[in-house]
Amino acid sequence: MLVPITVLLPVTAAVWIAAFGPGRRAAAVVSIAVTVATCMGCAVLAAVATFAPPSSIELTELVPPIGLVLRVDALGALFGLTVSLLYVPATLHAVGWLGNGPRRCAFLAVFLFCLGAMLLVAYAANLVTLLVGYELFSLVSVLLIIHRRTRRAFRAGFKYLVYVIPGGALALVGTVIVFFVADSVVFTPGGLTAMGQDDATLRLAWACLMFGFGVKAALFPLHGWVPDAHPAAPPPFSAILSGVMVATGVFAIVRVLYEIFGPVRLEALAVMPWLAVPAAIGVVVAGLLAVGEDELKRRLAYSTISQVGYATLAISLLEPGALTGALVHLANHAFIKGGLFFAVGAVAVHAGVHRVSELRGMGRRMPVTATLMTLLALALIGLPPLSGFIGKWLLVSGALQAGSGSALVVLLIGSVLAALYLWPVMRETWTPPPKPAPERCERRDGMLLAALLTGALVVLFGLGAALTGFPLALAGRAARLLAGGD
């Protein structure tokens, strides 16, 4: 019963805040308490998934024989823990960023609802449950993108919908085709065994699902909503968009590849190059765009497209070691990129700085925030012993195990580009300010605490990578189960 409670707790809190409109302080306290409780529930589920076999529970039947069914396995536990753990500092940051704003309760209600929707995706036992959770999140989250109600926000929100609505429709078409040919949409390690032998129909289903979830994953060239939505959204939600929403798309792709089609059938269909090539192009092109972008949040948005391309490229190799690296990289990237958005949000609010070229002297004006930005940037580049190094090491090892020299070259190019677009951020931050030097403007608030927490997690997941219950252990077990092991 812990799984439905964990999923429904933030949704229930969201409905309560929206319906009764409690005071701003009460809404903040409830939101923080609920995210912490949800994270604890996900941690327990992750501990169970590390040792126990997968277990399922049906919430309700939609259309016989299809229902909303939840399942706890290593892959879902890894993603659920990542989402819920990032939501704790994100909620702290949101409370600090919102202050006494007039729409504080509305923001927190939608924010919590999105948490519940993403957990529905994480613990989905079939393709329909995953699609329901993802579309709920996709459609409701536009309210957070347009929260500021500026022209830029409305334009970004509209562009976001232009991408995600057709993407959701294609994913639905793919789901219907899968049910038609296999009479099932239940996630099954190794793929559904009852699928028909009509290769053209199977390729159509695969293409619909890859396009549909590729939009969510910001897979090149379906990434156009990302550079606009991330800067327009409030900083705490930018962290969620960049840290876990795009990862949710990749998560769905993993489910489809390994538990709907299966590696053997995918190799027979010869479709994986159609996923690998766009992912590789995205790594390089998005990295180059990040190098030339001056606005901080847009630079980070392009970085997200490039970093997610790493994981998608590794997944396309259909090699367990590469899959492990991709899953670890996605989890670690969530906290690294989330922390960067927290720090950049604090810099924007307290110092009024939004561009790389304006960062000069930030190391003296906001020393703790600047230190965290540097730490997180080094982690994203892959400097050991920080968590970003673990994922990139495993990605390179997986490419070598798969014998893919081209994937290895792309990964190395992407790492060089990451250094190129993050070095100016660090350089400008620690360059002495012009005289007279501006006053210090750092504040001890929820925004600083959020960045501190994510910075601590980045160090912890790097130094303690091999500990039981950490992303590496869960990702390794998930990869073994998906490959048909135990």
Residue pairs with C-beta under 8 A, 6 or more apart in sequence:
1 57
2 41
2 44
2 45
3 45
3 57
3 70
3 71
3 72
3 123
4 57
4 59
4 70
5 41
6 38
6 41
6 42
6 45
6 80
6 84
6 119
6 123
7 70
7 116
7 119
7 120
7 123
8 116
9 34
9 37
9 38
9 41
9 116
10 34
10 35
10 38
10 112
10 113
10 115
10 116
10 119
11 112
11 113
11 116
11 117
13 30
13 31
13 34
13 112
14 108
14 109
14 110
14 111
14 112
14 113
14 116
15 109
15 113
16 22
16 30
17 27
17 30
17 31
17 105
17 108
17 109
17 112
18 105
18 106
18 109
21 105
22 30
22 105
24 100
24 104
24 105
27 104
27 105
27 108
27 109
28 95
28 104
28 108
31 91
31 94
31 95
31 108
31 111
31 112
32 88
32 91
32 92
32 95
34 112
35 84
35 87
35 88
35 90
35 91
35 112
35 115
36 88
38 84
38 87
38 115
38 119
39 81
39 84
39 85
39 87
39 88
41 84
42 77
42 80
42 81
42 83
42 84
42 85
42 119
43 81
43 84
43 85
43 469
45 72
45 77
45 80
45 81
45 123
46 77
46 78
46 80
46 81
46 469
46 474
47 469
48 72
48 77
49 72
49 73
49 74
49 76
49 77
49 474
49 477
50 74
50 77
50 468
50 469
50 473
50 474
50 477
52 72
54 71
54 72
54 73
54 481
55 71
55 72
56 69
56 70
56 71
56 72
56 125
57 69
57 70
57 71
58 67
58 68
58 69
58 70
59 67
59 68
59 69
59 70
60 67
60 68
61 67
61 68
62 68
62 128
66 126
66 128
66 179
66 185
67 126
67 128
67 129
68 120
68 128
68 129
68 132
69 124
69 125
69 126
69 129
69 186
70 120
70 123
70 124
70 125
70 129
71 123
71 124
71 125
71 187
72 123
73 478
73 481
74 474
74 475
74 477
74 478
74 481
75 251
75 254
75 255
75 327
75 478
75 481
75 482
76 122
76 123
76 124
77 122
77 474
78 327
78 331
78 471
78 474
78 475
78 478
79 121
79 122
79 247
79 248
79 251
79 331
80 119
80 122
80 123
81 474
82 244
82 247
82 330
82 331
82 334
82 335
82 471
83 115
83 118
83 119
83 122
83 244
83 248
83 334
84 115
84 119
85 335
85 457
86 239
86 240
86 243
86 244
86 334
86 335
86 338
86 454
87 115
87 240
88 453
89 338
89 339
89 342
89 449
89 450
89 451
89 453
89 454
90 111
90 236
90 237
90 239
90 240
90 338
90 342
90 450
91 108
91 111
91 236
92 446
92 447
92 449
92 450
92 453
93 235
93 236
93 239
93 342
93 345
93 446
93 447
93 449
93 450
93 451
94 107
94 108
94 111
94 234
94 236
94 237
94 446
95 108
95 446
96 445
96 446
96 447
96 448
96 449
96 450
97 234
97 235
97 236
97 345
97 349
97 446
97 447
98 104
98 107
98 108
101 107
103 147
106 143
107 144
107 147
107 234
110 140
110 141
110 143
110 144
111 144
111 236
111 237
113 136
113 140
114 137
114 140
114 141
114 144
114 240
117 133
117 134
117 136
117 137
117 140
118 133
118 137
118 244
118 245
118 248
119 133
120 129
120 130
120 132
120 133
120 136
121 130
121 133
121 134
121 137
121 248
121 251
121 252
122 251
124 130
124 133
124 187
124 255
125 186
125 187
126 185
126 186
126 187
127 175
127 178
127 185
127 187
127 255
127 256
127 260
128 175
128 185
130 252
130 255
131 168
131 171
131 172
131 175
134 168
134 171
134 213
134 216
134 248
134 252
135 168
137 245
137 248
138 164
138 167
138 168
138 216
139 164
139 165
141 237
141 241
141 245
142 157
142 160
142 161
144 233
144 234
144 237
145 153
145 156
145 157
145 160
145 229
145 232
145 233
145 237
146 153
146 154
146 156
146 157
146 232
147 153
147 233
147 234
147 237
148 232
148 234
150 232
152 231
152 232
153 232
153 233
155 228
155 232
156 225
156 228
156 229
156 231
156 232
156 233
157 229
157 232
159 224
159 225
159 228
159 229
160 225
160 228
160 229
162 225
163 215
163 222
163 224
163 225
164 215
164 216
164 225
166 215
167 211
167 212
167 213
167 214
167 215
167 216
167 222
168 212
169 212
170 208
170 209
170 211
170 212
171 208
171 209
171 211
171 212
171 213
171 252
172 212
173 208
173 212
174 204
174 205
174 206
174 207
174 208
174 209
174 212
175 185
175 209
177 201
177 204
177 205
177 208
178 185
178 192
178 195
178 205
178 209
178 260
179 185
181 195
181 196
181 198
181 201
181 202
181 205
182 192
182 194
182 195
182 196
183 194
184 192
184 194
185 260
186 192
187 255
187 259
187 260
188 259
188 260
189 258
189 259
189 481
189 482
189 483
189 484
190 258
190 259
190 262
190 263
190 264
190 484
191 258
191 259
191 260
191 261
191 262
191 263
191 264
191 265
192 260
192 261
192 262
195 202
195 261
195 265
196 202
199 268
199 269
202 261
202 265
202 269
203 269
203 271
206 256
206 261
206 266
206 269
206 271
207 271
207 274
209 253
209 256
209 260
210 219
210 253
210 256
210 274
210 275
211 222
213 249
213 250
213 252
213 253
213 256
214 222
214 249
214 253
214 278
215 222
215 225
215 249
216 245
216 246
216 248
216 249
216 252
217 246
217 247
217 248
217 249
217 250
217 252
217 253
217 308
217 312
218 225
218 226
218 246
218 249
218 282
218 304
218 305
218 308
219 249
219 278
219 279
219 282
219 308
219 309
219 312
220 278
220 279
220 281
220 282
220 285
220 286
220 305
220 309
221 278
221 281
221 282
223 282
223 286
223 305
226 241
226 246
226 301
226 302
226 304
226 305
227 289
227 298
227 301
227 302
229 241
229 301
230 238
230 241
230 242
230 297
230 298
230 300
230 301
230 304
230 341
231 238
231 295
231 297
231 298
231 301
233 241
234 345
235 341
235 342
235 344
235 345
235 346
235 348
235 349
235 447
236 341
236 342
236 345
236 450
238 297
238 300
238 341
238 345
239 337
239 338
239 339
239 341
239 342
239 345
240 338
242 300
242 301
242 304
242 337
242 338
242 341
243 333
243 334
243 335
243 337
243 338
243 341
244 334
244 338
246 304
246 305
246 308
247 308
247 311
247 330
247 331
247 333
247 334
249 308
250 308
250 311
250 312
250 315
250 326
250 330
251 330
253 275
253 312
253 315
254 315
254 323
254 326
254 327
254 482
257 263
257 266
257 315
257 318
258 323
258 482
258 483
259 482
261 269
263 318
263 483
266 272
266 318
267 318
272 316
272 317
272 318
273 316
275 312
275 315
275 316
276 313
276 316
276 317
276 407
279 309
279 312
279 313
279 316
280 309
280 313
280 406
280 407
280 410
281 309
282 305
282 306
282 308
282 309
282 312
283 306
283 309
283 310
283 313
283 410
283 411
283 413
283 414
283 417
284 306
284 410
284 413
284 414
284 417
286 302
286 303
286 305
286 306
286 309
287 302
287 303
287 306
287 413
287 414
287 417
287 418
287 420
287 421
288 417
289 302
290 299
290 300
290 302
290 303
290 306
290 417
290 421
291 417
291 420
291 421
293 299
293 302
293 421
294 355
294 356
294 357
295 354
295 355
295 356
296 344
296 347
296 348
296 353
296 354
296 355
296 356
296 359
296 425
297 341
297 344
297 354
299 356
299 421
299 425
300 337
300 340
300 341
300 344
302 421
303 337
303 380
303 418
303 421
303 422
304 333
304 337
306 414
306 417
306 418
307 329
307 333
307 337
307 380
307 414
307 418
308 330
308 333
309 414
310 326
310 329
310 392
310 395
310 411
310 414
311 326
311 327
311 329
311 330
311 333
311 395
312 326
313 407
313 410
313 411
314 322
314 323
314 325
314 326
314 329
314 395
314 398
314 399
314 407
315 322
315 323
315 326
317 323
317 398
317 399
317 402
317 404
317 407
318 402
319 398
319 401
319 402
320 479
320 480
320 482
320 483
321 394
321 397
321 398
321 401
321 402
321 479
322 395
322 398
322 399
322 401
322 402
322 407
323 398
323 478
323 479
323 482
323 483
324 394
324 398
324 472
324 475
324 476
324 478
324 479
325 391
325 392
325 393
325 394
325 395
325 396
325 397
325 398
326 395
326 398
327 471
327 474
327 475
327 478
327 479
328 390
328 391
328 394
328 471
328 472
328 475
329 391
329 392
329 394
329 395
330 391
331 391
331 461
331 471
331 475
332 379
332 387
332 388
332 390
332 391
332 458
332 461
332 471
333 380
333 388
333 391
335 387
335 454
335 457
335 458
335 461
336 376
336 379
336 380
336 387
336 388
336 454
336 458
337 380
338 454
339 372
339 376
339 450
339 451
339 454
339 455
339 457
339 458
340 373
340 376
340 377
340 380
342 447
342 450
342 451
342 454
343 369
343 372
343 373
343 376
343 451
344 373
345 447
346 366
346 369
346 442
346 443
346 447
346 448
346 451
347 353
347 359
347 362
347 366
347 369
347 373
348 354
349 447
350 366
350 441
350 442
350 443
350 447
351 362
351 365
351 366
351 438
351 441
353 359
353 362
356 424
356 425
356 428
357 428
359 425
359 428
359 429
360 428
360 429
360 431
360 432
360 433
360 434
361 431
361 432
361 433
361 434
361 437
361 438
362 369
362 370
362 428
362 429
363 370
363 371
363 429
363 430
363 431
364 432
364 433
364 437
364 440
365 433
365 438
365 439
365 440
365 441
365 442
366 440
366 441
366 442
367 440
367 442
368 442
368 448
368 452
369 442
369 448
369 451
370 429
370 430
372 451
372 452
372 455
373 425
373 426
373 429
374 426
374 429
374 430
375 386
375 455
375 458
375 459
376 454
376 455
376 458
377 422
377 425
377 426
378 386
378 388
378 426
379 386
379 387
379 388
379 389
379 458
379 462
380 388
380 418
380 422
381 388
381 415
381 418
381 419
381 422
382 388
382 389
382 391
382 392
382 393
382 415
382 418
383 389
384 462
385 462
385 463
386 458
386 459
386 462
387 457
387 458
387 459
387 460
387 461
387 462
387 465
387 471
388 458
388 462
389 462
390 461
390 462
390 465
390 472
392 411
392 415
394 472
395 411
396 408
396 411
396 412
399 405
399 407
399 408
399 411
400 408
442 448
461 470
461 471
464 470
465 471
465 472
466 472
466 473
467 473
480 486
